[in-house]
Amino acid sequence: MHFSQVSAEFADKFFELVDSVTNIAVTAHVSPDSDSIASVLSVYEILTTKYPEKNIRIIYSAEPQDHLRVFQNHDKIEFVPDIADHLDQTELLLMLDGGQYSRFSIYPEKLHRIPYTICIDHHPSPISDFSLSLVVPSSSSCAQLVYLALCGDLTISPRLAEVFLLGILGDTGNFNYLKPNQTEILTIAKKMIEIANVEIQEFQSRYQSIPKRAFELVKELMKNTVFSTSPKWPDYQYSFIDKEVIDTGEFSDSEISEACGIYLSHFLRTVKGFTWGFVITPRSLGECSISARSLPRSVSVRDLMERTGLGGGHDRAAGGTFKKTDKDVEVSTSITWLIKWLGDHDPVLS
């Protein structure tokens, strides 16, 4: 059953499914970000409070996100190479901040074998079939949906309020990405700030300091930055990290993701005349990851990710994966392929 708006009926169906099982796993998309982490941590807190007798796990296809250890229940997260290999006894899989099975595992067909699945998401991309789903693209974050849909009369503790703030501030870019129809989140954020009794700058300083190793990769991204023009597409900026750099420095996927996040938020879309762009980086499983960003009235990077078959996301921020086949994916090959694709297709602007 699918819901496109938060409602009491969705909450009833959600808790009916939870009531009917014993072994539950909570997960979110690969390459975790602040909103996905906040979503799984908040759902875990809600469920363990309501159902202390059930076996509830948090599990991720990812490397540990050490900078987020300050948040409640982070120590309960199982980080594994792929969740599909660790769900044998799972009766219900809660899938957050993503609407396609392929966003959670490189073996999506295995996830279909789990008896019950629930999706809560706010991306406008087409969704897979779930036992129950709530997808509201107008929501500014998945954490917001979790709060509105599941908290009900639950008393929000200061630590849980901090978790919700993590997701809200992360996916709104400290409210920089808000649209006129998303201002409800400001009221929710006000409530969380008051419950947590925090100042935003001090709060974010706990988890947003830049490790020196990630800074080394940011420098590499700056060095490799390319400004490009295209007959059909708005001028764009892109960068990359060569696999040799990763191997030499023995950088982890989480360090690469952290460096990409810094580059994307501080240097992409900020150069005059270059309104969108992307970053491509190698990952430990032999794949390449792509993250894309754009300004309003420029390229819909969500449409780009969907039409290329690489992934999905939002119009302003999206991502995907160049999948490994019989051999590792090369960064240079991925860039060449995407640039050729751009030359063969027209953009969708939004």
DAVENFEN-V666345 format. One record per pair of residues at least 12 apart in sequence whose ideal C-beta (glycine too) atoms are under 10 Angstrom apart, sorted by the first residue. I is the first residue (numbers start at 0). GAP is how many residues later the second one is. Records with the same first field share a line. If there is no record, write none. Layout:
I->GAP + GAP
//
This chain:
0->12 + 129 + 130 + 131 + 132 + 133
1->117 + 125 + 127 + 128 + 130 + 131 + 132 + 133
2->117 + 129 + 130 + 131 + 132 + 133 + 146
3->129 + 130 + 131 + 132 + 133 + 134
4->129 + 130 + 131 + 133 + 134 + 143 + 144
5->114 + 128 + 130 + 133 + 138 + 139 + 140 + 141 + 142 + 143 + 144
6->127 + 141 + 142
7->141 + 144
9->108 + 110 + 122 + 123 + 124 + 135 + 139 + 140
10->123 + 137 + 138 + 139 + 140 + 141
12->105 + 118 + 119 + 121
13->29 + 80 + 104 + 106 + 118 + 120 + 135 + 136
14->31 + 32 + 35 + 36 + 135 + 137
15->116
16->74 + 75 + 77 + 98 + 99 + 100 + 101 + 114 + 115
17->28 + 29 + 32 + 33 + 36 + 38 + 74 + 76 + 98 + 100 + 132
18->31 + 32 + 35
19->71 + 72 + 95 + 96
20->30 + 33 + 34 + 69 + 70 + 71 + 94 + 95
21->29 + 31 + 32 + 33 + 34 + 67 + 69 + 70
22->31 + 32 + 33 + 34 + 64 + 65 + 66 + 67 + 68 + 69 + 70 + 92
23->19 + 20 + 23 + 24 + 27 + 30 + 31 + 32 + 33 + 34 + 66 + 67 + 68 + 69 + 70 + 92 + 94
24->15 + 30 + 31 + 32 + 33 + 34 + 53 + 58 + 61 + 62 + 64 + 65 + 66 + 67 + 68 + 69 + 70 + 89
25->13 + 14 + 15 + 16 + 17 + 18 + 20 + 21 + 30 + 31 + 32 + 33 + 34 + 50 + 51 + 66 + 67 + 68 + 69 + 70 + 92
26->12 + 13 + 16 + 30 + 31 + 32 + 33 + 34 + 35 + 50 + 51 + 53 + 56 + 59 + 60 + 63 + 66 + 67 + 68 + 69 + 70 + 71 + 77 + 78 + 84
27->12 + 13 + 15 + 30 + 31 + 32 + 33 + 34 + 66 + 67 + 68 + 69 + 70 + 75 + 76 + 92 + 93 + 114
28->31 + 32 + 33 + 66 + 67 + 68 + 69 + 70 + 71 + 73 + 74 + 75 + 76 + 92 + 94 + 113 + 282 + 283 + 284 + 290
29->30 + 31 + 32 + 52 + 53 + 68 + 72 + 73 + 74 + 75 + 76 + 223 + 253 + 255 + 257 + 259 + 281 + 289 + 291
30->29 + 30 + 31 + 32 + 72 + 222 + 223 + 225 + 226 + 229 + 230 + 252 + 258 + 260 + 280 + 288 + 289 + 290
31->28 + 29 + 30 + 31 + 32 + 33 + 36 + 45 + 47 + 65 + 222 + 225
32->32 + 64 + 109 + 133 + 134 + 137 + 138 + 224 + 228 + 258 + 284 + 286
33->31 + 33 + 34 + 37 + 107 + 109 + 131 + 132 + 133 + 134 + 135 + 136 + 137 + 170 + 173 + 174 + 227
34->61 + 62 + 87 + 105 + 106 + 107 + 108 + 109 + 111 + 131 + 132 + 133 + 134 + 135 + 136 + 137
35->24 + 26 + 29 + 60 + 61 + 62 + 67 + 105 + 106 + 107 + 131 + 134 + 135
36->21 + 23 + 25 + 28 + 31 + 34 + 37 + 40 + 59 + 60 + 106 + 126 + 129 + 130 + 133 + 170
37->30 + 33 + 58 + 59 + 103 + 104 + 105 + 106 + 108 + 109 + 122 + 124 + 125 + 126 + 127 + 128 + 129 + 130 + 131 + 132 + 133
38->55 + 57 + 58 + 59 + 81 + 82 + 83 + 102 + 103 + 104 + 105 + 106 + 107 + 108 + 124 + 125 + 127 + 128 + 132
39->18 + 19 + 20 + 33 + 34 + 36 + 37 + 54 + 55 + 56 + 57 + 102 + 103 + 106 + 123 + 127
40->17 + 27 + 30 + 31 + 32 + 33 + 35 + 36 + 102 + 105 + 118 + 119 + 121 + 122 + 123 + 125 + 126
41->29 + 30 + 31 + 54 + 100 + 101 + 104 + 105 + 108 + 109 + 114 + 118 + 119 + 121 + 122 + 124 + 125
42->13 + 15 + 51 + 53 + 75 + 77 + 99 + 100 + 103 + 106 + 107 + 120
43->12 + 13 + 14 + 28 + 29 + 30 + 32 + 33 + 50 + 119
44->27 + 28 + 31 + 101 + 106 + 109 + 111 + 112 + 114 + 115 + 118 + 119
45->100 + 101 + 103 + 104 + 105 + 106 + 108 + 114
46->47 + 103
47->25 + 28
48->105 + 106 + 108 + 111
49->100 + 102 + 104
53->37 + 38
54->34 + 35 + 36
55->20 + 36 + 38
56->19 + 20 + 21 + 26 + 29 + 30 + 32 + 33
57->15 + 16 + 17 + 18 + 19 + 20 + 21 + 36
58->17 + 18 + 19 + 20 + 21 + 23 + 24 + 27 + 28 + 31 + 34 + 45
59->17 + 18 + 19 + 20 + 22 + 23 + 44
60->18 + 19 + 20 + 21 + 22 + 23 + 24 + 25 + 42 + 43 + 44 + 45 + 46 + 224
61->15 + 17 + 18 + 19 + 20 + 21 + 191 + 192 + 195
62->16 + 17 + 18 + 189 + 190 + 191 + 192 + 193 + 194 + 220 + 221
63->13 + 14 + 15 + 188 + 190
64->12 + 14 + 142 + 189 + 192 + 193
65->141 + 145 + 186 + 188 + 189 + 192
66->139 + 140 + 141 + 142 + 143 + 144 + 147 + 187 + 191
67->95 + 98 + 138 + 139
68->137 + 138
69->92 + 96 + 133 + 136 + 137
70->88 + 89 + 91 + 92 + 94 + 95 + 135 + 136
71->85 + 86 + 87 + 88 + 90 + 91
72->86 + 87 + 90
73->89
78->175
80->25 + 203 + 204
81->22 + 23 + 24 + 25 + 28 + 203
82->12 + 21 + 22 + 23 + 24 + 27 + 28
83->17 + 20 + 21 + 22 + 23 + 24 + 25 + 26 + 27 + 29 + 30
84->20 + 22 + 25
86->18 + 23 + 24 + 26 + 27
87->25 + 26
89->21 + 23 + 24 + 25 + 26 + 27
90->23 + 24 + 25
91->22 + 23 + 24 + 25 + 26 + 39 + 40
92->18 + 21 + 22 + 23 + 24 + 25 + 26 + 37 + 38
93->22 + 23 + 24 + 25 + 26 + 36 + 38
94->16 + 19 + 22 + 23 + 24 + 25 + 26 + 33 + 35 + 38
95->22 + 23 + 24 + 25 + 26 + 46 + 47 + 49 + 50 + 71
96->22 + 23 + 24 + 25 + 26 + 44 + 45 + 46 + 48 + 49 + 70 + 74
97->21 + 22 + 23 + 24 + 25 + 27 + 29 + 30 + 44 + 213 + 214 + 215
98->20 + 21 + 22 + 23 + 24 + 25 + 26 + 27 + 28 + 29 + 31 + 34 + 36 + 38 + 213
99->19 + 21 + 23 + 25 + 26 + 27 + 28 + 211 + 212
100->16 + 18 + 26 + 27 + 28 + 29
101->26 + 207 + 209 + 210 + 218 + 219 + 221
102->18 + 20 + 22 + 25 + 208 + 209 + 210 + 216 + 217 + 218
103->13 + 15 + 24
105->179 + 181 + 215 + 217 + 218
107->20
110->17
111->16 + 17
113->17
114->16
115->14 + 15 + 16
116->12 + 13 + 14 + 15 + 16
117->12 + 13 + 14 + 15 + 16
118->12 + 13 + 14 + 15 + 16
119->12 + 13 + 14 + 15 + 16 + 19 + 22 + 23 + 25 + 26 + 29 + 30
120->12 + 13 + 14 + 15 + 16 + 18 + 21 + 24 + 191
121->12 + 13 + 14 + 15 + 16 + 17 + 18 + 19 + 20 + 21 + 22 + 23 + 49 + 192
122->12 + 13 + 14 + 16 + 19 + 179 + 189 + 190 + 191 + 195
123->12 + 13 + 14 + 176 + 178 + 179 + 182 + 188 + 189 + 190 + 191
124->12 + 177 + 178 + 180 + 181 + 186 + 187 + 188 + 189 + 193
125->180 + 186
126->185
133->12 + 14 + 15 + 16
135->12 + 13
136->165 + 177 + 178
137->41 + 43 + 44 + 46
138->32 + 43 + 45 + 46
139->27 + 28 + 31 + 32 + 33 + 35 + 37 + 38 + 39 + 41 + 42 + 43 + 44 + 45 + 46 + 48 + 49 + 174
140->23 + 25 + 26 + 27 + 28 + 29 + 30 + 31 + 36 + 41 + 44 + 47
141->25 + 26 + 29
142->20 + 21 + 22 + 23 + 24 + 25 + 26 + 27 + 28 + 42 + 45 + 49
143->20 + 23 + 24 + 27 + 28 + 38 + 40 + 41 + 44 + 45
144->22
145->17 + 18 + 21
146->13 + 14 + 16 + 17 + 20 + 21 + 38 + 41 + 44 + 45
147->36 + 37 + 40
150->13
154->40
155->35 + 36 + 39 + 40
156->38 + 39
157->34 + 36 + 37 + 38 + 39 + 40
158->36 + 37
159->32 + 35 + 36
160->28 + 30 + 31 + 32 + 33 + 34 + 35 + 36 + 37
161->30 + 31 + 33 + 34 + 35 + 36 + 41 + 44 + 45
162->29 + 33
163->24 + 25 + 27 + 28 + 31 + 32
164->23 + 24 + 27 + 28 + 30 + 31 + 33 + 35 + 38 + 39
165->26 + 37 + 38 + 40 + 41
166->25
167->17 + 18 + 20 + 21 + 24 + 25
168->20 + 23 + 24 + 31 + 34 + 35 + 39
169->34 + 37 + 38 + 91
170->14 + 143 + 146
171->13 + 14 + 17
172->92 + 143 + 144
173->26 + 27 + 30 + 91
174->14 + 25
175->89 + 140
176->119 + 137 + 139 + 140
178->117 + 136 + 137
207->50 + 53 + 54
209->48 + 49 + 51 + 52
210->43 + 44 + 47 + 48
212->36 + 37 + 38 + 39 + 42 + 45 + 46
213->37 + 38 + 40 + 41 + 42 + 43 + 44 + 45 + 46 + 47 + 48 + 49
214->43 + 44 + 47
215->29 + 33 + 35 + 39 + 43
216->24 + 28 + 29 + 32 + 34 + 38 + 39 + 40 + 41 + 42 + 43 + 45 + 46 + 64
217->21 + 23 + 40 + 41 + 42 + 43 + 44 + 45 + 48 + 49
218->40 + 44
219->19 + 20 + 21 + 22 + 25 + 26 + 29 + 31 + 39 + 43 + 61
220->17 + 18 + 19 + 20 + 35 + 38 + 39 + 41 + 42 + 43 + 46 + 47 + 58 + 60
221->17 + 41 + 44 + 45
222->16 + 18 + 22
223->14 + 15 + 16 + 17 + 18 + 21 + 55 + 56 + 107
224->12 + 13 + 14 + 15 + 38 + 42 + 43 + 46 + 49 + 52 + 54
225->12 + 13 + 14 + 51 + 109 + 113
226->44 + 46 + 47 + 50
227->46 + 49 + 111 + 114
228->44 + 45
229->109 + 112 + 113 + 117
230->111 + 112
231->110 + 111 + 112 + 113 + 114 + 115
232->43 + 65 + 66 + 71 + 106 + 109 + 110 + 112 + 113 + 114 + 116
233->39 + 40 + 41 + 42 + 43 + 60 + 61 + 63 + 64 + 65 + 113 + 115
234->36 + 38 + 39 + 40 + 41 + 42 + 63
235->32 + 33 + 38 + 39 + 40 + 41 + 42 + 56 + 58 + 62 + 63 + 103 + 106 + 111
236->30 + 31 + 32 + 33 + 34 + 36 + 37 + 38 + 39 + 40 + 41 + 42 + 56
237->30 + 36 + 38 + 39 + 40 + 41 + 42 + 52 + 54 + 97 + 100 + 101
238->21 + 24 + 25 + 28 + 29 + 38 + 39 + 40 + 41 + 42 + 96
239->38 + 39 + 40 + 41 + 42 + 48 + 50 + 91 + 92 + 94 + 95
240->15 + 18 + 19 + 22 + 38 + 39 + 40 + 41 + 47 + 90
241->39 + 40 + 88 + 89 + 90
242->38 + 39 + 40 + 43 + 45 + 85 + 86 + 87 + 88 + 89
243->38 + 87
244->36 + 37 + 86
245->35 + 36 + 37 + 38 + 85
246->35
250->30 + 31 + 33
251->31 + 32
252->28 + 29 + 30 + 31 + 32 + 34 + 36
255->23 + 25 + 26 + 27 + 28 + 33
256->24 + 26 + 32 + 34
258->20 + 22
259->19 + 20 + 21 + 29 + 30 + 31 + 59
260->18 + 30
262->14 + 16 + 18 + 28 + 30
263->13 + 14 + 15 + 27 + 28 + 29 + 53 + 55
264->28 + 52
266->12
267->23 + 24 + 25 + 26 + 27
268->24 + 25 + 26 + 29 + 47
269->25
273->21 + 24
274->18 + 19 + 20 + 21 + 22 + 23 + 24 + 74
275->16 + 17 + 18 + 19 + 22 + 23 + 24 + 25 + 28 + 40 + 71 + 73
276->14 + 15 + 16 + 17 + 21 + 22 + 24
277->12 + 13 + 14 + 15 + 16 + 21 + 23 + 26 + 27 + 40 + 41 + 42 + 57 + 60
278->12 + 13 + 14 + 40
279->12 + 42 + 49 + 51 + 52 + 53 + 54 + 55 + 58
280->50 + 53
281->40 + 46 + 47 + 48 + 49 + 52
282->38 + 39 + 41 + 45 + 46
284->36 + 38 + 39 + 43 + 44
285->36 + 37 + 38 + 39 + 41 + 42 + 43 + 44
286->34 + 35 + 36 + 37 + 38 + 41 + 42 + 47
287->22 + 32 + 33 + 34 + 35 + 36 + 40 + 41 + 42 + 43 + 44 + 45 + 46 + 47
288->21 + 22 + 30 + 31 + 32 + 33 + 40 + 42 + 45
289->14 + 15 + 18 + 20 + 21 + 28 + 29 + 30 + 31 + 32 + 44 + 45 + 48
290->14 + 20 + 22 + 26 + 27 + 28 + 29
291->12 + 13 + 18 + 19 + 21 + 24 + 25 + 26 + 27 + 28 + 46
292->20 + 21 + 23 + 24 + 25 + 26
293->20 + 21 + 22 + 23 + 24 + 53 + 55 + 56
294->21
295->19 + 20 + 53 + 54
296->52 + 53
297->17 + 18 + 49 + 51 + 52
298->16 + 17 + 19 + 43 + 48 + 49 + 50 + 51
299->13 + 14 + 15 + 16 + 18 + 47 + 48 + 49 + 50
300->12 + 13 + 14 + 15 + 16 + 17 + 18 + 19 + 46 + 47 + 49
301->12 + 13 + 14 + 15 + 16 + 17 + 46 + 48
302->12 + 15 + 44 + 45 + 46 + 47
303->14 + 16 + 34 + 37 + 38 + 41 + 43 + 44
304->13 + 14 + 15 + 16
305->12 + 14 + 42
306->34 + 38 + 40 + 41
307->12 + 14 + 29 + 30 + 33 + 34 + 37
308->14
309->12 + 13 + 24 + 28 + 31
313->36
314->33 + 34 + 35
315->34
320->13
321->12 + 13 + 15 + 16
//
